[in-house]
Amino acid sequence: MNVCKITPVSVYDVRGLESWLEDMARRGLFLKRLRPAFSTFQRGPAQPLRYRVEPCRRIMDDTPPQAMLDLYQDFGWHFVCDANSELLVFSTQDPEAPEPHSDPELQGALWKKLYRSKRRGFLFILAVTLAFLVLLPVFLFGKGAPTLTLLTTTAPILIIYLVFFLVTLPGYWAEAQRLGLIVKQLEEGVPLDHRSAYPRRRWSEIATLVTTLVLFAAVITVQNILPLTGGGVRPLEDLTAFPALSLAEVEGEGYVPDIFVMEGRDYANFCEPSHYLLCWNQWDVVQTGDIEPEGWVRMEINWYDLPAPLSFLSAPLARELLDSAMGLDQDIWWTDNAGAAWTVEYTPHLEAGFLAAARREDGGFQVAAVSMGDRAAVVRYTGRGSLTDHLDEIVDMVKGGA
């Protein structure tokens, strides 16, 4: 019968690990598989066993070197299992079985290889962590819209990786320190002790494991699952999340919608949902009219419903959406004469946290942005009407969002 137990001691704390395994044998639990977080034992009649841990770095599923197995077997020890492809565990029932290592300095040379490997691993994780600490602000603030970048790009993945490296970094440091102490003792000619006190529980390893699994699931969700959940382009009639401002209402009498149907979808008038890790409910709405002699007739609405804990980001998001839209750098239809100046009018509102409308001074392009509670939206428009005449409807888009 197999029994799973939390590993209460680091596998690189050799004395504590050997002591724990021997105590488990006295309770009738014999090691089958050693892992940093959980170890597997086979239950049987209690008996005293001696355990020894040997450094032996291997690549993936390489078998332990036969010379080492033969050495331990000659001294009365048998191979039990390995750990992390870096350690081998041996045991014996013979209380008088001699130690395979009689020269501490020679044994220290074996442990030194593992120590150097762990030290390089720590330095690598440290370098990666520092790189993420530098890259994350550049990624967030590089385009001048950190809130929008955080909510609608892969920025959360960078944050997830940064958290992962910050969580694992102390563990790498502790492992290198433990191995360094072993090497120092052996190089001084002092043999290793094989009994020491060890903690009853070690929750840090469990916390690290759980954190790693959660972060891994979040990365998979952001990279592979969320992009597939939006559903693609839909007819305007499928928009139920909020009451979208109507281009026909803004244009007034004489408005004629444009139609561009391809593969059964009208790409001149449509809505499209998107899902992001930090903004699950986001919609893009496009409405297009026949091109007038004066130019385009078109309206785009970008609507964001943030999680309640992130509601404090709605006003900064609305400001960034306004500034970004006035940059005229997002779509081909919005790029003519991009150097023209804008007139911005900020409108106080009893309910909206932010409400502003902007018009380009050479005419044509208009923008309005609004935030309320945990929602924000921006309207980009070019045509004969005026967005300032429809601010109440624009507020209703976020106020009435489902």
N, C-alpha and C positions, 0 to 999 in steps of 0.2 A: 504494500500500500504506500503510495506516494503522498508526501505532505509538503505543502508550500509554506515557507517562512520568510518574513521580512529579513533581509540581510542587515543586521544592526551595526556593522562595522565596514569601513572601506576595505575593498579587496586589496588595497595597497598598504593597509596597516597590517603588516604580516603577522606580528605577534598577537594582536587582538583577533585577527581572523583565525589563526591556528587555535587560539584558546577557545574561541566560540565553537569551532567545529568539534573540538575534543569534548566540550561540555555537552554538545548536542548528541554525540555518540553515547555518552553516559546516560542520556535520557532515551536511548533506543532510536535515535534518528541519525541515519548515515547519509552523508552527502552523495548526491547523484549529479547535480548540476549547480554551478555557482554563478550567480548574476549579481550585478551591483545593487539592484533593488530587491529582487526576490530570488531565493534559492530553493531548490527541490531536494527533498530528503526521502529516503526509503525507510519505513518503520520496521524495526526488528528487535530482537532481544538486546537489552542494554549491555554494553561492554566497553571497556576502555580502548580507545584508539589514539594513535599519535598522528598528527598531520604536519606536513611540510609544504610550503609554497615556494615554487622555483620560478625565476624570471625566464621567459622564453618567448620572444616576439616572433610571431609567424604571420604569414599572409593568408587571410581568409581561412579556408578549410585545409591548409597544409597540416599534415600529421606531425605530431611531436617528433623530434629527432630520435632515432632509434638508439643512438649512443647514450643519450640522457636516460631513456627508459631502461636500458640495460644497466647503467650505473646504479640507478636506484634499486633495481631488482636484485643486483648483486649484494646490496646492503640490506635486503629484506623489506623493501618498500614497493608498493604497487601503485600504478597510475589510476587516479580517480576521475579527474575531469580537468578542463581548462577554464580560463576566465578571460574574456576580452581579447582572445588570441595573443595574450601577453604573459599569462601566468599558467603554470601547471601545478596541480594539487596531487600530492601523494599521501598515502596513509600506510600504517602498519599496525598489526595487533601485538607485535613483539615489543615489550617495554625495554628490552635490551638491544634493540636494533641500532647499529652505529649510525652516526650522522654521515650522509654522503659527502659533506664538505668539511674538511679539516683545516683548510687554509683560508682565513677570513679575507685576506687581500685578493686572492683568486676569486672568491665568491663575490667580493665587492666589484670586481671588474664586470661580472655578469649583470649585477644590479645597476651598474653605472650606465650600461647601454639603454636600459629601460628608463632610467632617470633622464638621460639626455633626450630620449624620445618624448617624454612627457613635458620636459622643459620647452622643447621646440613646439609641441602642441599648444602649450600655454601662450608662448610668444605669438604664434600664428593667430589664435583666437583673439588675443589682445590687439594685434594689428588690424584684424578684420573689424573688431568692435570700434576702434578709433576711426577706421575708414567709414563705417556706417554713421558714426557721430558727425563726421564732416559732410558726408553725402546727403544725409537726410535734410538738413537746413537748405542746402543748395537745391535739392529737388523740390522742397516745399515752397521756397521763396524765389526760385529762379525766374518764374514767370510773373511774379508780383501778385499772385492770387493764392496764397497758402491755404486758405479755407477751402476754396474750390478744389485745389489739388489734393488736399487731404481727403475730401469726401468722394471724389469721383475718379481717382487714379489708383495706381498701385502703391501709393505712398503708405497705406496701412501695412503692406507686405514688408516694406523697409523697416517700419516700426516693429513689426512682429519679429523679423530677424534680429533687430537690435536688442529687443527684449530677450530673445533666446540666447544671444551671445552674452548679455549681461548676467543672465541667470546661470549660465554654464561656466563663466569665467572663474568665479571663486572656487569651483570644484576642481578645475584644472590646476589652479595655483596650489590648492591643498594637496592634491595628488603628487605634484612635483616636490613640494616641501617634505612630504612623508618619505618619498624615495630618496631625497637628498640626505635626510638624516640616517637612513639605512646605509647609504654609500659611505657617509662620513664615518660611521661607527666601524664598518668593516675595514675601511682603509687605515683606521687607527689600530687595526689588529684585534679588535674586540669582537668575539663571536656574537651572533644574534641570540637574544633571549627568545624563548618559545612559549612563555606564559606572561600575560599582562591583563590588566583590567580592560574591559571593553563596554561600550554603552549598551543598554538593554534595547533601545530603539534608536533609529537614525532617520528622522522624518525628512531631513534635507534631501536625501536621495529620492524619496517618494515624491516630494514636492517638485523636484527637478524633472522626474519622469512624467508626472501629470502635466506640468507646464509644457514640456516638450511635446506631448501628445496633443494638447489643446492648441498650441501654436502650429503644429503640423496640420491639424484639421483646419485651422483658420486659413493657412496658406493654400491648401487644396481648394477650400471654398472660394477664396478670392480669385485664384488663377484659373480654376477648371470648372467650377460649378456656376458661379454667379453670371459669367458671360452667356450661359446657355438658358437662363431663366427669364430673360426679358420677353421673348416671344416675337420680336421683330416688328415690322411695320404693320399697323392696323388702321382700319377706317376710323374717321373722326367719331363715328357713332359709338365706338367701343370705349371712348374716354368717359369713365365714370368717377375718376378720382377727384375731380374738381370741375367747376363750371368755367370752361375756357372762354376768354374774350373772343368775340366773333369778328372776323375780318369784314364780313358783310355789314355788321353794325357800325364799325368804324368808318368804312368807305361810304356808307349811305346809299342813296338812290343811284341806280345805274350800275351797281357792282355786278360783275360777271365773273364767276369762278373759272379758274383755269383747270384743265384736266390733263393729266399725263399718266396714262394707264400702261403698265407693263407687267406681264405675268399676273394679271388680275388685280393689281394693286395700283391705287392712285398715288403716285409719288409727288403730286403737287399739293395734295391735301391728305394729311395722315397724322396719326399719333403713334408714339413708340415709347414703351416703358423700358427702363433700365434699372438694374439692381446693383448696388454697391454695398460693401461691407458696412460702411458707416452712413449710408443713405439708401435704405432698401427701396424706397418708393420714389422714383424719379421719372418724370415724363417730359418728352419733347413733342411739341405740337407744331405742325407746319400748315399754313393756309396760304394759298396762292390765287391771285386774280389774273385776268387777262392783262398783258402788258399794255400800259397806257402810252400815249405819245410822250408823256412827261417821264416815263421810266417804269420801274418795277412796281408791282402791287403785291406785297408779300408780308406775312407776319409769322414770326417764330416765337414760341413760348417755351421757356425752360422752367420747369416747376420741380421743387425739391421738398420732400417731407422728411425731416431729420428725426432720428430717435429722440425721445423726450430728454434724456440726459445731455444731449448735444444742442438743445434749443438755444443756448447762449451764442451759438455760431450762426444763427439765422440772419441776424442783422449784418455782421461782417460779410457773410456770404452774399447778401443782397448788394452791398456796396461793391464787392469785387465783381459781381455780375454786371453791374452798371458800368464800372470802369472798363471791364473787358469788352463789353459790347461797343463802347465808344472807341475802342482801339481799332475797330473795323478790320480785325485780322482773323476772323473765325471762318468765314465762308466767302466763296467767290462772289456771290450776289451782293455782298456787303462791303466790297473793297474799293469801289470807284472813288477817286479824289479823297483818299484816306487822310490827307493832311489838313482838311478843313477843321475850323474850330467848332466847339459845342457850347451851347447855353444850357446850364443845368438848373433846375428849379426843385428845391427840397420842400416838400409839403408836410407840415405837422399833421398828425392824425391821432385821434383818440385811441385807436386800437392798434394800428400798425406801428411796429417798432422802427421801421424805416420805410419811407416812401419818397421817391424822386422820379422826375421825368427829365429827359434831355432831348434837345433837337439840334441837329447840325445846322450851323448858321447859313450854309448855302442851300438849305432846304433838302427835303427828300427823306433822310434817315432820322428816325426817332427811337428812343429807348425809354422804358419805364421799369423800375425795379421796386420790389416791395418785400417786406418781411413781417411776419406776425407769429408769435409763439415759436413753434418748431418748424415753421414752413417759410419758404422764400421762393420768389419767382422773378423772372425778367422777361420783358416783352420787347422784341425788336421788330420794327415796323418801317415800311416805306410805302407811301401812297398819298392820297389826297386828304385824309382825315387828320385828326389830332388826338394823340394819346392822352393829353391832359384833360380832354373832355370825357374821358372814360376811366378816371382814376378809381371811382367807386367800384366799377366792375373788376378792375385789376386787384383791388383790395379783396373783393369777394372771392377771387381765385384762390387766395391763401386762407381766407376766413372760412370758406365753405368746403375746403378740401376734406375728402373722406378720411 
